[in-house]
């Protein structure tokens, strides 16, 4: 019986931690950030990824970076970020046009 109790102790503590994390994730945050701030942060992250990819490519061309897979992965991350940003822009522009064409 003591073995069962000793085994359920860590499980119940893990369950309590998971429950607390789930409740924290489901509660609405009081610190909401404006949409423009989030979009600006995302664009800055994409720009940083593009700059990092350009720096790694330049370093590979100069011979200071020898890991071609690292260079290719950074270029792909940069490309995906740019494509995602472009698609978000297109969706936002389409929504704007739809709103402007609505009769008042």
N, C-alpha and C positions, 0 to 999 in steps of 0.2 A: 504494500500500500504506500509506503514511503517513497518507493521508486516512481510510482505514478504521480505523486504530489511533486516530487523533485523534477519530473519531466514536464509537467504542465505549468510550472512557474515561469520558465523562459517563454513558453508559448503565449501565456496570458499577457506577459509584459510586451511581447512583440505585437499582439493583437491590440493592446492599448495604444502603442505607438502608431500603428497603422490607422486606427480609428481617429486619433488626434490629427494625423496628417490629412486624412480624408475630410474631416470636418473643417480644417483650415483651408483646404483647397476649395471646398464648396461654399464657404461663407463669402459674401460679397466683400470686395476690398473697399475700404473707405478712401484709399489713396488712388483715385482714378486719375490717369493721365490723359490729357487731351489727345485726340486723334492725330492732330498735326505734329505733336511731340513724338508720338510713336512712329509716325511715317518718317519724320526727320531722322530719328535714331536708326531706323532700318536703312535708310538711304546712306547714312554715314557708315554703317557696317558694310554695306555693299561696296562703297567707295574704298574702305580700308582693305577689303578682300581683293579688290582690283589692284590696288597699290602693292599689296603684298605679292600677288601673282606676278606683277610686272618686275618687282625687285628680284624675286626668285628666278624669273626667266633671264633677267640681265646677269645675275650672278652665275647662272648655268652657262650662258654664252661667254662670260669672261673666264670661266673655268674654276671659280671659287666654290661652286656648288656641284657636287658629283651625283646627287640622287635625282635621276630623271623622273622617277615616280612621284617624288615630292613636288616637283615642278608641275607635272601634268595634273596632279590632284588639285593643287592650288589654282591652276587655270580653270579646271572644271568647276570648282566651287565658285570662282569668280563669274564664270559664264552662267551658271545656274542662278546665282544671285541677281545678275543683270536681267536674265529672262523673266524671273519672278517679278522684279521691279517693273519691267516693261508691261507684263500682263496685268499687274495691279493698276498701273497708270491707265491702261486701255479700259479696264473695267470701270474705273472711276470716271473717265471721260465719257464712257457710254452712259453711265448713270446720270451724270450731269446733263447730257444731251436729252435724256428721257425726261428728266425733271423740267428742263427748260421748255420742252415741247408739250407739257401738260397744260390743258386749258384751265384757266383760273376762274 
